[in-house]
């Protein structure tokens, strides 16, 4: 199997892991503060990835410390931290969609900063994604959920910015997927730990379910899926990698509805439909490009 099909398979598995995790984290917020949870899951995942790095006999030192720190701050500290915080009050399905509007921001950033001009069906896909984002936010219908929605949008923006930095590192030949995944998660997690120590919170209520949710987040969400994300980002163009990840919020919506009984307004429903349509256009373009190559 060539690199591109492997990257697409990784994208699918990653989407399933992250899609289901929105439900887990939403439920976990009843037992733990968002910053404690985020710090433990990311530091644990980073340590696991460093273990993989050592097992493979690769150098443990990051290749570009300043840029790795920047990726960790954006992708882990800001993006993971704000997304988890948003789930304290926001619905899992809606927050997932807002965070994963990231591809829209990524395409806008990648054009001037990376020279990756949107092509073909990416244009209508971006337009549909933007329209879907507006419908999900419902700025004409204030319902008091502006704070978690703002946190979720900020998470997507920070994630997109980290992807741009990662692509620039790759062009400099300074991206080892496992090394970057491990160090950015670990360093970003240390920043989150500092925030957790500074913000007063109730002690974690450890239950068997809570332990399982944390293990899922440490092993799958913060180690395996993060590794897959940086592999996908290394192989596929930034815009396609970002838009492809829109499968995750669709799954997040499904799991939130099926497992948590979340319901969506008329406009939120149409917003989700438009974003699914954007993903469909991307998949169609990806298949067309593969058939020509």
Secondary structure, DSSP 4 states (H G I P E B T S, - for coil): --HHHHHHHHHHHHHHHHHHHHHHHHHHTTTS-HHHHHHHHHHHHHHHHHHHHHHTT---S-S-HHHHHHHIIIIIIIIIHHHHHHTTTS-HHHHHHHHTTHHHHHHHHHHHHH-----TTHHHHHHHHHHHHHHHH-TTS--S-HHHHHHHHHHHHHHHHHHHHHHHHHHTT---HHHHHHHHHHHHHHHHHHHHHHS--PPP---HHHHHHHHHIIIIIIIIHHHHHHHHHHHS-HHHHHHHTTHHHHHHHHHHHHHH-----HHHHHHHHHHHHHHHHHHHHHHHHHHH-
